[in-house]
C-alpha cells in the first residue's frame, strides 16, 4: 500500500536525523580512536549511540507535536463542522428582492436598475453609484467590475475606488466580460450584423469583430482572459436545415497580430450540445459549459482541447474557480428507502479528473464556489463544503436566506436576507463570543 504524503514526509525526516546522527557518531569515533582517549572504546561507543537514539526520539516527538498541532489548527479553521455563528455586523437592505449580487474583492458588489454599491468584508459601503438601467448585468475580474444594460446601451466600469468610465455603445448589448486591467468585451446586436467589440477601461475601442447568422453565426456568450489578450466566444450557426454550436478563440496579443487580420486562432464545431456559457478558468484555460457536457481547452497562444466530460443527468448549476470545475446535477438514482438526495455535486480538476462527489440533500436556490469552498443556500438552509467534500457548516436560519458570500476571512460570511444583511462569524455552539 502506498503511503500518503504525510507518512512519506515523516519517513524522510526520520532518515535525515538517522543519517545526520550516524555521521556524527562516526566522526566522534574517529576522533576518539586517533587520540586513544578512552580505555574501553566499545562501552563508551554504546553510551554515545544510546544518547543519540534518545535525542532522535525527542526530536521526532517534538516534530510530531508541531506538525500535529499545526494540522489541527488548520483543520479547525478551514474544515471543522461549525454549527453556530456570531453576528458581527447587521444592516437594513431596502428592496433586496430587486438587487443582484456578485462576489468582488473578498466581499460583494450589489447592483440593481438604480445603481451599484461595493460592500467591504465588514458589510460597510465603500462607494455608491447611481444609474438607470433596464436589465443590468455584471462581470468582475481582479479589481475591476463592469456593469452593462442588456438590451440597452450603457456600460459602467468600476475599480475599488469607484467609477472609472461610462460608455454608450452604438448598438444594444447582449453580453459583457471584463479583464483585470479594466478592458471589456461586449456583444452588440446590430440590424443585420452583430459585433464583438473590445474596449479599454476608459471606453476607447480597441477591436471589432463582425458576425452574421448565415456565416460565422450568432454570438451567445463571450469571455476575456485575465490579461485581456485572449477572447473566447460561443456561436449558434446554421448548417443546412440544422442549427449547430461553434466556438471561436481570438488572440489580441503579439501572436494574434502576426496570425491574421481578424486575430482568429482556432475554432470548433459541436453537433451534440449547445454551449450557452464560456469562461476563462485562469489566464490560459477555458471551460465551455454545454447543456450535457463541459469541455476544457488550453490556450496559452492557440486553443487545444484538454478534456471533455459528458453527463447523463440534467445539469442544474455550474461552478468554477482557477483550479476546479463543478456541476450540480439532478439525482436520477433511486435509493432503497426513497430518500435519495435531490442533487449530486461533482468537482473536476482542469485535466478532467473527478476529485469529489457529494450528495446535496436539500433544495438549494443559489450555489457559489470560491478558491477554497462551495456554498449552497435555499430557503432558510445553508451548507458549506470544502473542496475535499468535508461539511464545514450546516445551519437552518430563522429567516429566508437569499445568498451567503464568503469574505477574506475563513470563518466570516455576509448573509443576505429579504430586507437585511448580516456579517457572521462561524463557531461551535458553546464557543465564547468574540468581541
DAKA-V301228 format. One record per backbone hydrogen bond with DSSP energy under -1.0 kcal/mol. CO is the residue of the C=O (numbers start at 1). NH is the residue of the N-H. If there is no record, write none. Layout:
BEGIN
CO,NH
CO,NH
END
This chain:
BEGIN
4,8
5,9
6,10
7,11
8,12
9,13
10,14
11,15
12,16
13,17
14,18
15,19
16,20
17,21
18,22
19,23
20,24
21,25
22,26
23,27
24,28
25,29
26,30
27,31
28,32
29,33
30,34
31,35
32,36
32,37
40,44
41,45
42,46
43,47
44,48
45,49
46,50
47,51
48,52
49,53
50,54
51,55
52,56
53,57
54,58
55,59
56,60
57,61
58,62
59,63
60,64
61,65
62,66
63,67
64,68
65,69
66,70
67,71
68,72
69,73
70,74
71,75
72,76
73,77
74,78
75,79
75,80
80,82
82,394
84,427
86,425
89,423
91,421
95,98
96,99
100,111
102,109
104,107
107,104
108,119
109,102
110,117
111,100
113,133
114,131
115,112
116,129
117,110
118,126
119,108
120,123
124,120
127,118
129,116
135,150
137,148
139,146
141,144
144,141
145,158
146,139
147,156
148,137
149,152
152,173
153,169
154,149
155,167
156,147
157,164
157,165
158,145
159,162
162,159
165,157
167,155
172,189
173,151
175,187
177,185
179,182
183,179
184,199
185,177
186,197
187,174
188,195
193,190
194,211
195,188
196,209
197,186
198,206
198,207
199,184
200,203
204,200
207,198
209,196
211,194
212,217
218,236
221,234
223,232
225,228
226,180
229,252
230,225
231,250
232,223
233,248
234,220
234,221
235,246
236,218
237,244
239,242
242,239
244,237
245,270
246,235
247,268
248,233
249,265
250,231
253,257
254,258
256,260
263,251
266,249
268,247
270,245
274,291
277,289
279,287
284,299
285,281
285,282
286,297
287,279
288,295
289,277
292,311
293,290
294,309
295,288
296,306
296,307
297,286
298,304
304,298
307,296
309,294
314,330
317,328
319,326
324,321
325,348
326,319
327,346
328,316
328,317
329,344
335,338
342,331
343,360
344,329
345,358
346,327
347,355
347,356
348,325
349,352
353,349
356,347
358,345
360,343
362,364
366,377
368,375
372,387
373,370
374,385
375,368
376,383
377,365
377,366
378,381
379,401
380,397
381,378
382,395
383,376
384,392
384,393
385,374
386,389
390,386
392,82
393,384
395,382
403,416
405,414
409,412
411,426
412,407
413,424
414,405
415,422
416,402
416,403
419,93
420,417
421,91
422,415
423,88
423,89
424,413
425,86
427,83
427,84
428,431
END
